[in-house]
Amino acid sequence: MADELPITITIAGRPYRLTIGRNEEEIVRKAAKHIEGQISHYAGNYRYSDKQDLLAMVALHFATLAIHAQNEASFVTNSLSTTLTDIDNILTETLKD
């Protein structure tokens, strides 16, 4: 495919060859860089040396962030939905007059 791109990223010292959409390259490389940064963080601050332990802690870190983001998005969506419905009702009543 013309819109796919083969790339190699390195995570925990191991190269991974991927074929991704060209529009995803920046995101995938940025994600790999974040993973490497978290691996370094846990290796330095918590004295983990086993790559599997480091990857497990990084997976937990990013899963926790994803759950927080999902909860926040859900809260915002629910709050905005109620607020927008209230605004719509006010505007509808105002425009009737």
FENRA-V418024 format. One record per helix or strand of 3 or more residues. SS is the DSSP state (a for helix, b for strand). FROM is the first residue (numbers start at 1). TO is the last residue. If there is no record, write none. Layout:
# FENRA-V418024
SS|FROM|TO ; SS|FROM|TO
This chain:
# FENRA-V418024
b|4|11 ; b|14|21 ; a|22|45 ; a|51|96
